[in-house]
């Protein structure tokens, strides 16, 4: 489960950067230009970004529900996590 969360976080990050259509300014200190000029490829990464965000949100919710389930059953997993 954790590996899939990490892979999805990386997918969201990289697809978000690759889908950019205009320059991104970070605190007016660093400007990142679009890395891809082809609109069709940008659209592919935008679609990948949207779906990977949805799957990531679902996995995070399942993760939280699993912690709640363990806590209700008396397995104090939250103490180990913190």
Legacy VTK file of the C-alpha trace (Angstrom):
# vtk DataFile Version 3.0
C-alpha trace
ASCII
DATASET POLYDATA
POINTS 82 float
0.000 0.000 0.000
2.745 2.461 0.910
4.719 1.851 -2.258
1.626 2.585 -4.367
1.091 5.825 -2.438
4.683 6.891 -3.098
4.481 5.975 -6.780
1.227 7.884 -7.192
2.696 10.948 -5.486
5.584 10.870 -7.960
3.165 10.362 -10.859
1.070 13.349 -9.767
4.181 15.498 -9.384
5.793 14.654 -12.722
2.573 14.625 -14.743
1.699 18.008 -13.246
4.989 19.476 -14.411
4.777 17.855 -17.842
1.197 19.044 -18.486
2.083 22.747 -18.080
1.136 24.973 -21.011
2.634 28.201 -19.694
5.527 29.339 -17.539
5.231 28.729 -13.813
6.776 31.332 -11.527
7.823 30.212 -8.056
7.862 33.268 -5.770
9.174 35.354 -8.682
12.507 33.667 -8.008
12.429 30.651 -10.293
10.572 30.371 -13.589
9.865 26.932 -15.025
8.998 26.966 -18.727
6.780 24.269 -20.262
8.915 21.203 -20.908
6.738 19.878 -23.752
5.478 21.893 -26.723
3.184 19.261 -28.227
-0.421 19.926 -27.133
-1.479 16.298 -27.560
1.264 15.071 -25.241
0.402 17.817 -22.748
-3.222 16.650 -22.858
-2.091 13.058 -22.176
-0.162 14.171 -19.089
-3.102 16.327 -17.973
-5.404 13.300 -18.174
-2.823 11.166 -16.362
-2.550 13.869 -13.692
-6.306 14.052 -13.116
-6.791 10.297 -12.832
-3.710 9.742 -10.687
-4.943 12.489 -8.325
-8.269 10.704 -8.010
-6.642 7.341 -7.328
-4.275 8.955 -4.816
-7.210 10.532 -2.975
-8.971 7.159 -2.897
-5.888 5.398 -1.500
-5.438 8.070 1.167
-9.075 7.657 2.209
-8.664 3.869 2.362
-5.527 4.340 4.428
-7.373 6.552 6.912
-10.279 4.087 7.083
-7.838 1.251 7.792
-6.388 3.203 10.718
-9.882 3.878 12.070
-10.790 0.178 11.699
-7.678 -0.889 13.606
-8.309 1.646 16.360
-11.915 0.450 16.778
-10.750 -3.173 17.019
-8.308 -2.239 19.744
-5.102 -2.457 17.737
-3.370 0.803 18.659
-1.673 1.370 15.341
-2.024 5.144 15.520
0.399 5.336 18.459
3.045 3.580 16.349
2.447 5.951 13.449
2.931 9.039 15.554
LINES 1 83
82 0 1 2 3 4 5 6 7 8 9 10 11 12 13 14 15 16 17 18 19 20 21 22 23 24 25 26 27 28 29 30 31 32 33 34 35 36 37 38 39 40 41 42 43 44 45 46 47 48 49 50 51 52 53 54 55 56 57 58 59 60 61 62 63 64 65 66 67 68 69 70 71 72 73 74 75 76 77 78 79 80 81
